[in-house]
Amino acid sequence: MTFDYCFCGWRLRSALELPALPPFDGAADTPVDIEVSLGAVPPALPDPVRSTPFQQVGRDGSVLVRIDGVARLRLEGGHTLVVAPAPDAAPADVALFLQSSGLGMLAHQRGLLPLHASVVEIHGRTVAFAGHSGAGKSTLAASLLARGHRPLADDLCLLRTDRAARIEAWPLGARLKLWRPSLAALEFDPGRLVRSRQGQDKFVVEMPPPTATTAPRRLDMVLILTAGSAGDDDRVEWLSGFDALVCLVEHTYRRTAAQALGRGGELMRQAGAILGPDGPRLGLLRRALRFERLETQIHLLETLAGGDRP
């Protein structure tokens, strides 16, 4: 049995269920662009140009991604992704790994610009929250979900710049992954949630599932989550020109791996296109990393998005 999904406008056929992706709703005779299959994946690439315990990039452009106890993935040419689950891996863990690390590197192979960001629709405007691991992207998205706003993606914002005048973010309805302190601050009961991964004290908050409508959203704003001082007001500092360009490229998903794929110059060109006259505004959201300030920060974001409290 296979499943057909829409991945940024392309038809993806998978041997595994991928609940983060919307179902493919195009014509039945549309060619398959990407195949995700189960199969053997070697523990290492023969001639990597970049190698870490988590990932290798081959001289031929292939990519190997691995998490011990979960799965190994091999990606080739932006059209083939082979998954080798670990013997005792939970299917949900394999799917989560594939939908984040796997799709992120697939995006690079297909020439997209993926941001390390969560995406939320606030009062009809699409806002990406970028930041390094631990910056609070998922916590902020979960806070906005609790306020009635719709998360569109968690941790991975897929931008395609080759099809339209406007810059568009494609829905990726993954799960919000929160550590226990964030759950407590947002009054989620961990006893009613599943763990993000076996052995982790991180839990999954379900996002609304992707619908059959695969249309992307116009990206209106990119906010880089930046730690501010506890005594200062939460605020946004808008960037432009070269500062904005460098900041956007810095928050590309798996940027060093993309550079090993030879995409360094292309990322700069894409970032320049994204930040053009009709592109999103980019700013630094300086905020205190304190749970008691979340309500004030949400109010600020609602105001920036063009509306006050619903």
C-alpha positions as CSV (number, residue, x, y, z in Angstrom):
1,M,0.0,0.0,0.0
2,T,1.2,3.5,-0.8
3,F,0.1,7.0,0.0
4,D,0.1,10.1,-2.3
5,Y,0.8,13.5,-0.8
6,C,1.5,17.0,-2.0
7,F,5.0,18.3,-1.1
8,C,5.3,21.9,-2.2
9,G,3.3,21.3,-5.3
10,W,4.9,18.1,-6.3
11,R,3.4,14.6,-6.1
12,L,5.1,12.5,-3.4
13,R,4.3,8.8,-3.2
14,S,5.3,7.1,0.1
15,A,5.3,3.6,1.5
16,L,4.8,5.2,5.0
17,E,1.9,7.3,6.2
18,L,3.1,11.0,6.6
19,P,0.4,12.8,8.5
20,A,2.2,16.2,8.2
21,L,1.7,16.3,4.5
22,P,-1.6,17.2,2.8
23,P,-3.0,14.5,0.5
24,F,-2.4,14.9,-3.2
25,D,-5.5,16.3,-4.9
26,G,-4.4,16.6,-8.5
27,A,-5.3,14.5,-11.5
28,A,-4.8,10.8,-11.2
29,D,-2.5,10.7,-14.2
30,T,-0.1,13.3,-12.7
31,P,3.4,11.8,-12.7
32,V,5.0,11.0,-9.4
33,D,7.9,13.4,-8.6
34,I,9.2,11.9,-5.4
35,E,9.3,8.3,-4.2
36,V,9.6,7.4,-0.5
37,S,10.3,3.7,0.0
38,L,11.4,1.2,2.6
39,G,14.7,-0.5,2.0
40,A,18.3,-1.0,3.0
41,V,20.4,2.1,3.8
42,P,24.1,1.7,4.5
43,P,25.5,3.0,7.8
44,A,27.8,5.5,6.0
45,L,28.4,7.0,2.6
46,P,31.5,5.9,0.8
47,D,33.0,9.3,0.0
48,P,31.4,12.1,2.1
49,V,32.3,15.7,1.7
50,R,30.7,16.5,5.0
51,S,30.2,14.0,7.9
52,T,28.7,14.4,11.4
53,P,27.3,11.7,13.7
54,F,23.9,12.7,12.5
55,Q,24.4,13.3,8.8
56,Q,26.6,12.8,5.8
57,V,26.6,14.6,2.4
58,G,28.1,12.6,-0.5
59,R,30.3,13.9,-3.3
60,D,27.5,13.0,-5.7
61,G,24.9,15.1,-3.8
62,S,23.4,12.2,-1.9
63,V,22.5,12.6,1.7
64,L,22.5,10.1,4.6
65,V,20.6,11.1,7.8
66,R,20.5,8.9,10.9
67,I,19.2,8.8,14.4
68,D,20.2,5.7,16.5
69,G,17.2,3.7,17.5
70,V,14.9,5.4,15.0
71,A,16.0,5.1,11.3
72,R,18.5,5.8,8.6
73,L,17.4,7.8,5.5
74,R,19.2,8.1,2.1
75,L,18.2,10.8,-0.3
76,E,19.3,11.0,-3.9
77,G,18.6,13.6,-6.5
78,G,15.6,15.2,-4.8
79,H,13.4,12.4,-6.1
80,T,14.3,9.3,-4.1
81,L,14.2,8.8,-0.3
82,V,14.8,5.4,1.1
83,V,13.9,4.7,4.8
84,A,15.5,1.9,6.9
85,P,13.7,1.9,10.3
86,A,15.6,0.6,13.3
87,P,14.3,-2.9,14.4
88,D,12.4,-1.6,17.5
89,A,11.5,1.9,16.3
90,A,8.0,3.1,16.9
91,P,6.3,4.0,13.6
92,A,5.4,7.4,14.9
93,D,9.1,8.2,15.7
94,V,10.1,7.1,12.2
95,A,7.4,9.3,10.6
96,L,8.4,12.3,12.7
97,F,12.0,11.9,11.8
98,L,11.2,11.6,8.1
99,Q,8.8,14.6,8.1
100,S,11.5,16.9,9.7
101,S,15.1,15.9,8.8
102,G,14.1,13.9,5.8
103,L,11.8,16.5,4.1
104,G,14.2,19.3,5.1
105,M,17.1,17.8,3.2
106,L,14.8,16.8,0.3
107,A,13.8,20.5,0.1
108,H,17.4,21.4,-0.4
109,Q,17.9,18.8,-3.1
110,R,14.9,20.2,-4.9
111,G,16.2,23.8,-4.7
112,L,13.8,25.1,-2.1
113,L,14.8,27.4,0.8
114,P,13.7,25.7,4.0
115,L,13.8,27.9,7.1
116,H,14.4,26.6,10.6
117,A,11.1,28.1,11.7
118,S,7.5,27.4,12.8
119,V,4.7,29.1,10.9
120,V,1.4,30.4,12.3
121,E,-1.6,32.1,10.6
122,I,-2.5,35.1,12.8
123,H,-5.6,37.1,11.9
124,G,-5.3,35.9,8.3
125,R,-1.6,36.8,8.0
126,T,1.2,34.2,7.8
127,V,4.1,34.6,10.2
128,A,7.2,32.5,10.5
129,F,9.1,32.3,13.8
130,A,12.7,31.4,13.1
131,G,15.4,30.6,15.6
132,H,18.0,28.1,16.7
133,S,17.1,25.0,18.7
134,G,15.7,26.0,22.1
135,A,14.7,29.5,21.0
136,G,11.0,28.8,21.8
137,K,9.5,28.4,18.3
138,S,7.2,25.5,19.3
139,T,6.2,27.0,22.6
140,L,5.2,30.3,20.8
141,A,3.3,28.3,18.2
142,A,1.5,26.3,20.9
143,S,0.6,29.5,22.7
144,L,-0.9,30.9,19.6
145,L,-2.8,27.7,19.0
146,A,-4.3,28.0,22.4
147,R,-5.4,31.5,21.4
148,G,-7.3,30.2,18.4
149,H,-4.7,30.8,15.7
150,R,-3.7,28.1,13.2
151,P,-0.2,26.7,13.1
152,L,0.8,25.7,9.6
153,A,4.2,24.1,10.3
154,D,6.5,23.4,13.2
155,D,10.3,23.7,13.0
156,L,10.4,23.6,9.2
157,C,9.1,26.4,7.0
158,L,9.2,25.4,3.3
159,L,9.6,28.3,0.9
160,R,9.4,28.0,-2.9
161,T,10.6,31.0,-4.9
162,D,10.4,29.7,-8.5
163,R,6.7,29.7,-9.3
164,A,5.0,33.0,-8.3
165,A,5.7,36.7,-7.8
166,R,4.8,36.4,-4.1
167,I,6.8,34.4,-1.6
168,E,4.8,31.4,-0.4
169,A,5.0,29.1,2.6
170,W,3.7,25.6,2.1
171,P,1.6,23.9,4.9
172,L,3.4,21.1,6.7
173,G,1.0,20.1,9.5
174,A,3.5,18.5,11.7
175,R,3.1,18.1,15.5
176,L,4.3,20.7,18.0
177,K,6.9,19.2,20.2
178,L,7.2,20.7,23.7
179,W,9.3,20.0,26.8
180,R,7.6,19.5,30.1
181,P,8.1,23.1,31.5
182,S,6.4,24.5,28.4
183,L,3.5,22.1,28.9
184,A,3.1,23.2,32.5
185,A,3.2,26.9,31.5
186,L,0.5,26.4,28.8
187,E,-1.6,24.1,31.1
188,F,-1.3,21.0,28.9
189,D,-1.6,17.7,30.7
190,P,1.4,15.5,29.8
191,G,-0.6,12.5,31.0
192,R,-2.9,13.0,28.0
193,L,-0.1,13.4,25.4
194,V,2.4,11.0,23.8
195,R,6.1,11.5,24.0
196,S,7.9,13.0,21.0
197,R,10.3,10.2,21.0
198,Q,10.8,7.2,23.3
199,G,13.0,8.1,26.3
200,Q,12.6,11.9,25.8
201,D,10.8,14.2,28.3
202,K,9.3,16.0,25.3
203,F,5.7,15.6,24.3
204,V,3.5,16.1,21.2
205,V,0.7,18.5,20.9
206,E,-1.4,17.7,17.8
207,M,-1.9,20.5,15.3
208,P,-4.9,20.7,13.0
209,P,-4.4,18.1,10.2
210,P,-3.6,19.4,6.7
211,T,-6.7,19.6,4.5
212,A,-7.1,18.4,1.0
213,T,-6.4,22.1,-0.1
214,T,-2.7,22.2,-0.8
215,A,-2.5,25.9,-1.6
216,P,0.5,27.7,-0.1
217,R,0.1,30.9,1.9
218,R,1.6,34.2,1.2
219,L,4.4,34.8,3.7
220,D,3.9,38.1,5.3
221,M,6.4,38.3,8.1
222,V,9.6,36.5,9.4
223,L,10.5,37.1,13.0
224,I,13.8,35.9,14.4
225,L,13.4,34.8,18.0
226,T,16.1,36.6,20.0
227,A,16.7,36.6,23.7
228,G,16.1,40.0,25.4
229,S,16.8,41.3,28.9
230,A,14.2,40.5,31.6
231,G,13.8,44.2,32.4
232,D,13.3,45.3,28.8
233,D,10.0,45.5,26.9
234,D,9.4,42.8,24.3
235,R,9.8,44.4,20.9
236,V,10.5,43.9,17.2
237,E,13.6,45.5,15.5
238,W,13.0,45.5,11.8
239,L,16.0,44.7,9.5
240,S,16.6,45.5,5.9
241,G,19.4,45.3,3.3
242,F,22.4,43.2,3.9
243,D,21.6,42.6,7.6
244,A,18.3,41.1,6.7
245,L,19.9,38.9,4.0
246,V,22.6,37.5,6.3
247,C,20.0,36.9,9.1
248,L,17.7,35.0,6.8
249,V,20.4,32.8,5.4
250,E,21.7,32.1,8.9
251,H,18.4,30.5,9.8
252,T,18.2,28.2,6.8
253,Y,17.4,24.7,7.9
254,R,20.6,22.6,8.0
255,R,22.5,25.4,6.4
256,T,26.0,23.8,6.6
257,A,24.7,20.6,5.0
258,A,23.1,22.8,2.2
259,Q,26.5,24.5,1.7
260,A,28.1,21.1,1.4
261,L,25.6,20.4,-1.4
262,G,27.0,23.4,-3.1
263,R,24.0,25.6,-2.4
264,G,25.8,28.5,-0.7
265,G,25.4,31.0,-3.5
266,E,22.0,29.8,-4.4
267,L,20.8,30.4,-0.8
268,M,22.0,34.0,-1.0
269,R,20.2,34.5,-4.2
270,Q,17.0,33.0,-2.9
271,A,17.1,35.0,0.3
272,G,17.5,38.2,-1.8
273,A,14.4,37.2,-3.8
274,I,12.5,36.5,-0.7
275,L,13.4,39.9,0.8
276,G,12.5,41.8,-2.3
277,P,9.9,44.6,-2.5
278,D,6.9,42.3,-2.4
279,G,8.4,39.9,0.1
280,P,7.8,39.5,3.8
281,R,9.1,41.9,6.5
282,L,12.0,40.5,8.6
283,G,12.7,41.5,12.1
284,L,14.3,40.5,15.4
285,L,11.7,39.6,18.1
286,R,13.6,40.5,21.2
287,R,11.8,38.9,24.1
288,A,12.4,37.7,27.6
289,L,12.4,33.9,27.8
290,R,10.0,33.8,30.7
291,F,6.7,32.0,30.6
292,E,4.9,34.7,32.5
293,R,5.7,37.1,29.6
294,L,4.0,34.9,27.0
295,E,0.6,36.7,27.2
296,T,2.3,40.0,26.5
297,Q,4.2,38.6,23.6
298,I,1.1,37.0,22.1
299,H,-0.7,40.4,22.3
300,L,2.3,42.0,20.5
301,L,2.2,39.4,17.7
302,E,-1.6,39.8,17.3
303,T,-1.1,43.6,17.0
304,L,1.7,43.2,14.5
305,A,-0.5,40.9,12.4
306,G,-3.1,43.5,12.1
307,G,-5.6,42.6,14.8
308,D,-6.0,42.8,18.5
309,R,-7.4,40.2,20.8
310,P,-10.3,38.2,19.2
